[in-house]
Amino acid sequence: MVTATVVPFPGTLTKVAFTNPHGAMYLDVTGTDGTVTNWVMTTGSANTLANLGFGTGGPNTVKAGDTVTISYFPARNGKPLGFIRSITLADKREIQISSGSSSD
């Protein structure tokens, strides 16, 4: 079970890859000093995402250029990497991706 703190922050998607065994969303995040860091946010499988309405035409479709807020479990090594718990779309809908259990 994941025990890390869930951290939310906004950013702009630069790439979305819904692949197996894990998908990824790449997110540009601007720090308080103005520097931009590209984060890699991993997800569950493409099948899991499709069941949540993500994809090329589902109700929760996201694409490069979209501004979103992602809540995630951060990498333990401090790198700009994490596992997505939920994503809040521009229209304020929040979609739960993972509960943080080992079965996600």
C-alpha positions as CSV (number, residue, x, y, z in Angstrom):
1,M,0.0,0.0,0.0
2,V,1.2,3.5,-0.8
3,T,1.7,5.6,2.3
4,A,3.1,8.8,0.7
5,T,1.3,12.1,1.1
6,V,-0.9,13.1,-1.8
7,V,0.2,16.5,-3.3
8,P,-2.0,18.6,-5.6
9,F,-0.7,21.2,-8.1
10,P,-1.7,22.8,-11.4
11,G,0.2,22.6,-14.7
12,T,-0.1,22.3,-18.4
13,L,0.0,19.0,-20.1
14,T,2.8,18.6,-22.6
15,K,2.2,15.0,-23.6
16,V,-0.3,12.3,-22.9
17,A,0.5,8.6,-23.4
18,F,-2.2,6.1,-22.7
19,T,-0.1,2.9,-23.1
20,N,0.3,-0.4,-21.3
21,P,1.4,-1.4,-18.8
22,H,1.2,2.2,-17.5
23,G,0.1,5.4,-19.0
24,A,1.8,8.8,-18.4
25,M,0.9,12.4,-18.4
26,Y,3.7,14.9,-18.8
27,L,3.0,18.2,-17.0
28,D,4.9,21.5,-17.1
29,V,4.7,23.1,-13.6
30,T,5.9,26.7,-13.0
31,G,7.6,27.1,-9.6
32,T,7.4,30.2,-7.4
33,D,10.7,31.4,-8.9
34,G,9.3,31.2,-12.5
35,T,11.3,28.1,-13.5
36,V,9.3,25.4,-15.4
37,T,9.8,21.8,-14.5
38,N,8.4,19.0,-16.7
39,W,6.9,16.3,-14.4
40,V,6.2,12.7,-15.4
41,M,2.9,11.5,-13.8
42,T,2.2,7.8,-14.3
43,T,-1.2,6.2,-14.3
44,G,-2.8,2.8,-14.4
45,S,-3.1,0.8,-17.6
46,A,-4.7,2.1,-20.8
47,N,-7.7,-0.2,-20.1
48,T,-8.2,1.3,-16.6
49,L,-8.1,4.8,-18.1
50,A,-10.5,3.9,-20.9
51,N,-13.0,2.6,-18.3
52,L,-12.7,6.1,-16.7
53,G,-13.6,7.8,-20.0
54,F,-10.1,8.8,-21.0
55,G,-8.9,8.3,-24.5
56,T,-9.2,10.0,-27.9
57,G,-12.9,10.7,-27.6
58,G,-14.2,9.8,-24.1
59,P,-15.8,12.3,-21.8
60,N,-12.6,12.8,-19.8
61,T,-10.3,13.2,-22.8
62,V,-7.1,15.3,-22.1
63,K,-4.5,16.5,-24.5
64,A,-1.3,18.4,-24.7
65,G,-2.0,22.1,-23.9
66,D,-4.8,21.4,-21.4
67,T,-4.4,23.0,-18.0
68,V,-5.2,20.5,-15.2
69,T,-4.5,20.0,-11.5
70,I,-3.1,16.7,-10.5
71,S,-3.1,15.1,-7.1
72,Y,-0.3,12.5,-6.9
73,F,1.9,10.3,-4.8
74,P,5.4,11.8,-5.2
75,A,8.4,9.7,-6.0
76,R,10.5,8.8,-2.9
77,N,13.7,10.0,-4.5
78,G,12.5,13.6,-4.9
79,K,12.6,13.6,-8.7
80,P,9.8,15.3,-10.7
81,L,7.8,12.0,-10.9
82,G,4.7,10.7,-9.3
83,F,1.7,8.4,-9.6
84,I,-1.6,10.1,-10.2
85,R,-4.3,9.8,-7.6
86,S,-6.8,12.2,-9.3
87,I,-6.9,14.8,-12.0
88,T,-9.1,17.9,-12.0
89,L,-10.0,19.1,-15.5
90,A,-10.3,22.7,-16.6
91,D,-14.1,22.5,-16.1
92,K,-13.5,21.6,-12.4
93,R,-14.5,17.9,-12.8
94,E,-12.2,15.7,-10.6
95,I,-11.6,12.1,-11.8
96,Q,-10.2,9.6,-9.3
97,I,-7.5,7.5,-11.0
98,S,-6.1,5.6,-8.0
99,S,-7.1,5.0,-4.4
100,G,-3.5,4.3,-3.6
101,S,-4.0,0.6,-3.1
102,S,-1.6,-2.0,-4.5
103,S,-4.4,-3.2,-6.8
104,D,-4.5,0.2,-8.7
